[in-house]
Amino acid sequence: MANRAEILDGIVDVVLSEMCLPVAGGERRAAIGKRARSAR
């Protein structure tokens, strides 16, 4: 990794890859709660 921006991009990629994504057509409120819990 050459610089700080690349390191931060890598960290963001890892964090986002571990978060649950909402299912299309599912219950919106439940999906938001599930994503919030997975981000925590």
N, C-alpha and C positions, 0 to 999 in steps of 0.2 A: 504494500500500500504506500503510495507516494506521498500523500498529504492528509491533512485533517479531514477534508471533505470526503475523501474516499473511505476513511475509517468510519465516519458518521454514517455514510451511505450503507456500509456493511452492517453496522449495528441496527439501523432502521430495517434493513432487509430481514435480519434474523428475528427481530421483535415482531414484525408484521407476519412473518411466516408461521409464528407460533400462535397467532390469534385466530379465533373461530370466525369464519365468514358467514353472514346470514344466508339462508336458503331462499331462493326465489320462490315467491308464492306462499311462503310461510307466514306465521303470525308475527307481525312487525314488532310489537312490544316485547314479546318473548325473545326474539332474535337480538334486539338491542340489549336486553339484559344479559343474555348469554355472551355477547361480544364484550360487554363491559367487564363481566366477571373474568373472562379469559385474558383480558388486557391487564388486569390487576395482578 
